[in-house]
């Protein structure tokens, strides 16, 4: 009997092993499985993500406060982080990222404009150093001159006014044009020693300021740019001297035959420099020819240089004459020195720019 009882127990305990589980049992098992996965992986992930976001928000506010922003101003910028992939602090340190945020904000709510103007000044984003490229039409200087194209006609024009929503372009020619809202126009301009820019936009409004036609355009968030030079020209104000041959010389071989009696010196200043050449200006420069060889002598950061150059261009105004000179005998070591000098000066100005300190124009002559 004992054996029979044991057999019955084994039979009873194993008869469910080969039965198909019911729907309620499957649902229960799946629920337990997903709950376990959620508790072990998903829930900790979202808790960690929320904690990181909260920490980033706290760090962002602290940094914003240190820059002089109020909580309302900081939170307005923070609202951009939901739609931008950049690090939040980039909104406070990078002008291109800030401008993308501004574009989002003014499209959502135009009442933000006054607040944005205040933020822009506090972050020192109300101007752009001359050597940094422009990223939006909001960065154009007032009275920047250029050309406005409408229906294949080209007119002299200039930036007349601007705000966060629009830019006003005035036609400098004293005539009224047949331009109406909805038309597409193109404005192109040159930024000295940096690049040629252009953008197209639809006309929002046309009004008249005296006898000038003023076109109101939407801001362009992207500018077309044509780089003017292979290497950046850095503005300087260096005492310099050039030596001119009294006769036309267009070959470097002539340098081997230098004689003091064959040269005429001119004292002036170098206004910009690159590894490619310099802009030399003086109150008087004798007649020179394109591609004529001259020798420029100057000191850059206590390093003395004497370089043969060819004349590429000349500009003349009253009591001011300038030559664009291309270096011909610059050594590789001298090129590296000039490059290093420019990079160091850029870093100095960028540091001042980010700190909101005034940047002096070293090119004054």
Secondary structure as UniProt FT lines:
FT   HELIX           2..14
FT   TURN            15..18
FT   HELIX           23..37
FT   HELIX           38..42
FT   HELIX           43..66
FT   TURN            67..68
FT   HELIX           71..78
FT   HELIX           79..82
FT   TURN            88..89
FT   HELIX           90..93
FT   HELIX           95..108
FT   HELIX           110..112
FT   HELIX           113..122
FT   TURN            123..124
FT   TURN            130..131
FT   HELIX           137..139
FT   TURN            142..143
FT   STRAND          145..150
FT   TURN            151..152
FT   STRAND          153..162
FT   STRAND          166..171
FT   TURN            181..182
FT   STRAND          184..191
FT   TURN            192..194
FT   STRAND          195..209
FT   TURN            210..211
FT   STRAND          212..218
FT   STRAND          224..227
FT   STRAND          234..245
FT   HELIX           252..257
FT   HELIX           260..262
FT   STRAND          263..273
FT   STRAND          277..282
FT   TURN            290..291
FT   STRAND          293..300
FT   TURN            301..302
FT   STRAND          303..317
FT   TURN            318..319
FT   STRAND          320..327
FT   HELIX           332..355
FT   TURN            362..363
//
